[in-house]
């Protein structure tokens, strides 16, 4: 291989370093300073280096970058030599092995032979732990290389005992369950046991580096063991769950519970440097979804602390190999890591590389060498480690934690291990990986390997090790027997911390009106601020009219439009001390240019947010996110779950796009309260409405949210006035319970001349689940219930046709269905004979199939004699037509069906 091009490039690099050395020796890293102090120079003080020296320099750099390719990282298979580190590649041969090279000083081996240099490089980068960070920033590479080359990492005797204790607890629990509950799913940690002492090292070391709290997101592999042996969840709860369903200490009707390997936990661990709170986020079976949720929880906790929050609160995500490589949300959270709206100051990722994904062989789960290679897209350093080497695993965690605290960036530990059993304990892995499982069958456990090491070095004797294991098994047997006699009760959610003062919502709560009134004089001041900007700020010329209009609206001189109503909701909540957070792909300006929560100086580009400094005790964050629905919505759910005192909102660019985050909607937003007693006040703003924009820009899939609605799990609204969005947002935070809120937000109504409200309606009004018509009730024989913008089209037609026998009633809150208010409205029309549900969406979509039975039930219970009719588009497989002309025809047919020709 011709290496001259590489050599010239490196020679230029070295010559520049030498120039820096001559001008300021202290500016160089220690290894380069030592190197230049020891090299021989050519005449006239110029830097000189032979071709061989340069080749050895290149070899050293190659080991630093690619040593991991020949490292002993796989507990099941021996490493193989490749071409990347071959002598021939660098113009060297066996004849050079006994030659001495000054460049060895870079790794502390000045004047050593090539053979000695290579041996040292192999000990640094080709052992049980190695580094892959060639794409990281130079200062990060230098820091990481120092950890591998300059630091002598050794565990104290107590640390070794602690590591063995963690392994013993992990293995004994798995073996105990395996023999007592044969074939029952638990998703064993066996084969990846080293993760347990690694996590213990994280908190023990972390509390000495400012860490006060750790949030953990992980899938089911090893989760039961982690909950018991790291988080301290009582074994009796696990055994009780295996024995039969456990009951809540205080039974509640709508608690369905979940399988044991989805559950979360919160506790406090004691360390020599002080306590560390640890939280396991709840998660579904949908692999990697919890990543975004756990990071959102982390950011919420960090924001509560303030400037040092990212140092004090650390997220750890534990991944499977196939999932890390295959699940797109992994890439989403990696890309979110450096953005202002979603950064958490670095995440420690741990990949448990089982070398198999369910039944798929590792090489078929990805197209890259490692499952961790997805992290290369963000130049994230990866520390590879052999899962059988406990002390290397602990060292990897030590380096990762300190890197994260130093640079505030993500870092990956790729622990190559194995899965002792199949995907679950009732599975037969040898069907698909017979050779691998033939090796695993006789492979010693991680505890056995480490115990052998400790006895060999004289740290512990075999009797002590055996006693430790036997005592653990005896303890489990005692708990097992006690649990059968006295099964424990599950704990009810405790409303403490940020949740103190809140409670669980009830059916009766949705029949009450929340007080969302606000002092009108203060409201006017907030309105003035929304329309103002500093003298030093130059708005875009096209915004001047909007700002003047907002000032007039705030003063009560003009009617409030949608954007202003929304901003006034933010402003009043901020004034009251409630932080406000809104993220989404275009949410600062708004997809439809209605919001302008922030403006950008026309000359400098500097951002200005009028409400940002309204209350120093309540923060405002309105920020565009990466082009993601899944990851960002998951993050915002996690944030709202951790901080119920902040109004947390996520806006889709178009409502249709929310289906990219369907897993978060299904598994968390809709079901978390009934599965896990986990509540949220997250608001989803989903632009919705049929305006002829085609199948992908018309429907926010209202029907899907209504299909998920039950047990008062969330609120689904389709609003028609700025006052309604104002009160709906304020209601979210003024109630003493929390429920998600899904709003079919408007598009054309944002500037509709009739979709306006007065300042008094905001200051003195309240949210109205149903808005009755003002038509003469004695003339009404047909009552049309409608939701969203269609109301204004029907209203316009009624005014044209002068058909006062038709009442138009707006159902603003579709779920929970306001049966009480609907009944009152229907009873107010004594001559009504026909009840119509009108919608723009096809019959199999929209609200019809949800509200039909509820209307029937209301009519029956009220003893009313009303015929029920549907008016809307017929059933369709696609939500809307792509033809503007056809859309107009269909819309006209809906209106005609109600009012006639």
C-alpha positions, 0 to 999 in steps of 0.5 A, spaced: 500 500 500 502 506 498 502 511 504 505 517 501 499 521 501 497 519 508 504 521 510 505 527 507 498 529 511 500 527 517 507 530 516 504 537 515 500 536 522 506 534 526 510 540 523 504 545 525 504 542 532 512 543 532 511 550 530 506 551 536 511 547 540 517 552 539 512 558 540 508 556 546 510 549 549 505 549 554 499 550 549 500 542 547 498 536 550 503 533 555 504 527 550 506 532 544 510 536 549 514 530 551 515 527 544 518 534 541 522 535 547 525 528 545 526 528 538 532 529 534 532 535 529 535 536 523 540 542 521 537 549 523 532 547 528 527 545 523 523 539 524 525 532 522 522 525 522 524 519 518 519 515 513 520 510 518 518 514 524 512 517 520 510 510 519 510 508 526 506 515 528 501 513 523 501 506 526 500 509 533 494 513 530 491 507 527 491 503 533 487 509 537 482 509 531 481 502 530 484 498 535 477 496 537 477 492 531 482 487 534 480 488 541 478 482 545 470 484 546 466 478 544 465 473 550 464 467 546 469 468 540 476 470 540 478 476 536 481 476 529 487 480 526 485 484 520 488 489 515 487 495 518 493 494 523 497 490 519 505 492 519 504 492 511 499 497 511 504 502 514 510 500 510 513 496 516 515 489 516 517 484 521 524 487 520 523 493 524 520 490 530 527 490 534 528 498 531 527 503 536 523 509 535 522 516 538 515 517 536 513 512 542 514 517 546 506 519 544 504 513 548 509 514 554 514 509 550 520 513 548 525 510 545 522 503 545 522 498 540 517 497 535 515 490 538 514 494 545 510 499 542 505 495 539 505 490 545 503 497 549 498 499 544 495 492 544 494 493 551 491 499 551 486 498 545 486 491 544 484 488 550 477 487 554 475 495 553 477 499 547 475 506 544 471 508 537 472 516 537 475 518 531 470 522 529 469 526 535 472 533 536 479 534 537 479 536 544 474 530 546 479 525 542 485 527 546 481 527 553 479 520 551 485 518 549 488 520 556 483 516 559 486 509 555 493 511 555 495 515 561 490 513 567 491 507 571 484 504 573 484 499 578 478 497 583 480 498 591 478 491 594 472 494 597 470 496 590 471 489 588 467 486 593 461 491 591 462 488 584 461 481 586 456 483 591 452 486 585 453 480 581 451 475 586 445 478 587 443 478 580 445 471 578 441 468 585 435 472 583 435 469 576 436 462 578 431 462 584 426 465 579 428 460 574 427 454 578 421 456 582 417 459 576 419 454 570 418 457 563 415 463 566 417 470 562 422 474 566 427 477 560 433 475 564 439 479 565 444 473 565 449 474 560 449 481 561 450 481 568 456 486 568 451 492 567 449 491 574 455 493 577 456 498 572 450 502 574 452 501 582 459 505 579 455 510 576 451 512 582 457 511 587 462 515 582 456 520 580 455 523 587 462 525 587 461 529 580 455 533 582 450 528 580 444 528 585 439 524 580 439 519 575 433 517 570 433 510 567 430 508 560 430 501 558 426 495 555 424 489 558 431 485 558 434 485 565 429 490 567 426 485 573 433 484 576 434 492 575 428 494 579 430 489 584 437 489 585 439 496 583 432 500 585 431 496 591 424 494 589 422 488 594 422 481 591 416 480 594 412 484 589 416 480 584 414 473 587 407 476 588 406 478 581 408 471 579 404 468 584 398 471 581 395 479 580 397 483 586 391 488 588 392 496 590 392 498 597 387 502 596 383 499 590 381 504 584 376 502 579 380 504 573 387 501 574 388 495 569 396 494 571 401 492 567 406 486 566 412 486 571 417 488 566 414 494 564 413 497 571 417 503 573 420 505 580 423 511 584 427 510 590 433 514 593 440 510 593 445 512 599 453 513 597 459 515 600 458 522 597 451 523 599 444 520 596 442 519 589 435 519 587 434 514 581 428 513 577 426 508 572 421 510 567 415 506 565 415 503 558 411 499 554 413 493 549 415 498 544 422 497 544 426 504 545 420 508 545 422 510 553 428 513 550 425 520 549 420 519 555 426 518 560 429 524 556 423 528 557 423 527 564 430 528 565 429 535 562 423 537 566 427 535 573 433 539 570 429 545 568 427 545 575 434 546 578 436 551 573 443 553 570 446 546 574 441 542 572 444 538 567 450 536 571 446 534 577 441 530 573 443 524 568 439 520 564 441 513 562 438 509 556 439 501 556 438 499 549 438 492 546 443 491 540 438 490 534 433 495 537 439 500 537 440 499 530 433 498 527 429 503 531 428 510 528 427 513 535 434 512 537 436 516 531 431 521 533 433 522 540 441 522 538 439 528 533 435 532 539 441 531 544 444 538 541 438 542 540 436 547 545 429 545 546 431 538 548 438 537 550 439 534 557 447 535 557 449 528 555 446 521 555 449 515 557 447 510 552 449 502 554 447 497 549 447 490 551 449 487 545 446 480 545 449 478 538 441 476 536 435 480 536 429 476 538 431 470 533 435 474 528 442 473 528 446 479 529 449 480 522 442 481 519 439 486 524 444 491 521 448 493 515 454 495 520 460 492 524 457 494 531 450 495 533 452 502 536 454 505 529 448 509 529 451 513 534 457 515 529 452 520 525 452 525 531 460 523 532 458 520 539 464 516 542 463 509 543 467 505 548 466 498 547 467 493 552 467 485 553 461 483 557 464 478 561 470 483 564 466 486 570 472 491 571 472 493 564 465 494 564 466 499 571 471 502 567 467 504 561 462 507 566 467 511 569 470 514 563 463 515 560 460 519 566 466 523 566 466 524 559 459 526 560 460 531 565 466 534 562 463 535 555 455 535 556 455 530 550 452 523 549 456 517 550 455 510 548 458 504 552 457 498 547 457 492 552 458 485 547 455 480 551 450 474 550 443 472 552 443 466 556 436 463 554 431 465 548 428 472 547 424 469 553 425 463 558 420 459 554 423 460 548 428 455 544 434 459 541 437 453 538 432 453 533 435 459 530 442 460 533 444 452 534 452 454 534 452 460 538 447 456 544 452 450 544 457 455 546 453 459 551 450 452 554 457 451 557 460 458 558 461 460 565 457 466 568 459 472 569 459 471 577 463 465 576 469 468 571 469 474 576 470 470 582 475 466 579 479 472 578 478 474 585 481 468 588 487 467 583 489 474 585 488 473 592 482 478 593 477 473 596 477 466 598 472 461 595 469 460 601 467 467 602 464 467 595 460 461 596 457 463 602 455 470 599 451 466 594 448 461 599 446 467 603 443 470 597 439 464 595 437 463 602 434 470 603 430 469 597 427 462 599 425 466 606 422 472 602 418 467 597 415 463 603 413 469 606 410 472 600 405 466 599 403 466 606 402 474 605 402 477 598 403 484 598 399 490 596 401 494 590 402 502 592 397 507 590 400 513 586 403 518 591 401 525 590 408 528 593 414 532 590 411 536 584 405 532 584 403 535 591 396 538 592 394 534 586 389 528 585 386 523 581 380 526 576 373 523 577 367 523 573 364 528 577 370 533 575 368 533 568 361 536 570 364 542 573 367 548 570 374 551 572 375 558 574 379 561 568 377 568 569 383 573 570 383 581 571 382 585 565 386 590 567 392 586 568 390 582 561 390 589 557 397 590 560 399 583 557 396 584 551 400 591 550 406 587 551 405 582 546 404 587 541 411 591 543 418 590 542 424 594 544 427 600 541 433 596 539 429 591 535 427 591 528 421 587 526 420 584 519 416 590 515 410 585 514 409 584 522 408 591 523 401 591 522 400 584 526 403 588 532 399 594 532 393 589 531 395 585 537 396 592 541 389 594 539 386 587 541 390 587 548 386 594 549 380 591 547 379 596 541 379 590 536 376 583 537 381 577 539 383 573 534 386 566 535 393 567 535 392 573 540 387 568 544 393 563 545 398 568 547 394 571 552 393 564 555 400 563 555 401 570 558 396 570 564 399 563 566 406 566 566 403 572 570 400 567 575 407 563 576 406 557 571 411 556 566 409 555 559 413 550 554 411 549 546 415 545 541 414 543 534 417 543 527 414 550 526 411 552 532 415 559 534 411 562 527 406 557 527 405 553 520 400 558 518 404 564 520 399 565 526 402 565 532 409 569 532 410 567 539 417 570 537 420 574 532 427 575 529 430 582 528 430 583 520 437 586 521 441 582 525 437 575 526 436 576 533 430 572 536 425 576 541 420 573 545 415 578 548 413 574 553 419 571 555 421 576 561 414 577 563 415 573 570 422 571 572 419 566 576 416 562 570 419 560 564 417 561 557 420 556 552 417 556 545 422 552 540 422 549 534 424 542 534 427 537 529 423 534 524 420 528 528 414 527 531 415 520 535 421 522 539 419 529 540 412 527 542 415 522 547 420 527 550 414 532 551 410 527 554 415 525 559 416 532 561 409 533 562 409 527 567 415 529 571 413 536 571 405 537 572 406 544 574 408 547 567 403 547 561 407 543 556 404 543 549 406 539 542 404 542 536 404 538 529 406 541 523 399 538 520 395 534 524 396 528 520 403 528 521 401 526 529 401 518 526 408 518 526 408 518 533 402 513 534 406 509 539 407 514 544 399 516 543 397 509 544 402 507 549 403 513 553 398 518 552 392 514 552 393 508 557 399 510 562 394 512 567 390 506 567 396 501 566 401 505 571 398 510 575 402 515 571 398 522 569 400 527 564 397 534 562 400 534 555 397 538 550 397 536 543 395 542 538 393 538 531 391 542 525 385 539 522 380 541 517 377 540 510 379 546 506 381 542 499 389 541 501 388 533 500 389 527 504 395 528 508 393 535 510 386 535 512 385 530 518 388 530 524 385 523 525 380 525 530 377 518 530 383 515 532 383 519 539 376 518 540 377 510 539 382 511 545 378 515 549 375 511 555 375 512 563 376 519 562 383 518 560 384 524 556 380 530 553 379 531 546 376 538 543 375 541 536 374 549 538 371 554 534 373 561 538 379 564 541 376 564 547 375 557 547 383 556 546 384 561 551 380 558 557 382 550 555 389 552 556 388 555 562 383 550 565 389 545 564 393 548 569 387 551 574 384 544 575 387 540 581 388 534 577 391 532 570 389 529 564 392 530 557 388 535 552 388 533 544 386 539 540 383 539 533 386 546 532 384 550 526 387 552 520 382 557 516 379 559 522 386 562 524 384 568 520 376 567 519 373 574 521 367 571 525 372 566 529 373 572 534 372 573 541 372 579 546 377 581 551 371 580 556 370 573 554 377 572 556 377 575 562 370 573 565 368 567 561 370 560 562 370 554 557 364 551 554 364 544 553 357 545 548 355 552 545 348 553 544 345 557 538 342 564 540 336 562 535 329 563 537 328 556 540 320 556 539 321 555 532 327 550 532 325 543 529 332 540 527 338 541 532 344 540 528 350 538 532 357 540 529 364 541 531 370 545 528 370 550 522 364 546 519 360 550 524 361 557 520 360 554 513 353 552 516 352 558 519 353 562 513 348 558 509 343 559 514 343 566 514 343 566 507 337 561 507 334 564 513 331 557 515 330 559 523 328 552 524 335 549 524 339 550 530 346 549 530 350 547 536 357 546 537 360 540 541 367 543 543 369 538 547 367 531 544 371 527 550 369 526 555 362 527 552 358 532 556 352 529 556 349 533 562 350 539 557 348 536 551 341 534 555 340 541 557 341 544 550 336 538 547 331 539 552 331 547 551 328 545 544 321 543 545 319 542 538 325 539 535 323 532 532 330 531 528 337 531 531 343 531 526 350 530 527 354 534 521 361 533 520 366 534 514 370 527 515 368 521 512 362 517 516 368 512 518 372 517 521 371 523 525 367 523 531 360 520 528 362 513 530 364 515 537 358 520 539 352 516 535 351 512 541 352 517 546 347 521 543 342 515 543 343 514 550 342 522 552 336 522 548 333 515 551 335 517 558 332 524 557 325 521 554 326 525 548 323 523 541 328 525 536 330 522 530 337 521 529 341 523 522 348 523 519 350 528 515 357 528 512 362 524 507 360 517 506 365 512 508 372 512 505 379 509 505 383 516 504 381 522 509 380 527 503 380 528 496 386 531 492 382 535 488 380 542 490 374 542 485 371 535 488 372 538 495 368 544 494 362 539 491 363 535 497 362 540 502 356 543 498 353 537 498 354 536 506 351 543 507 345 542 502 343 535 506 342 540 512 339 546 508 336 543 502 337 546 495 
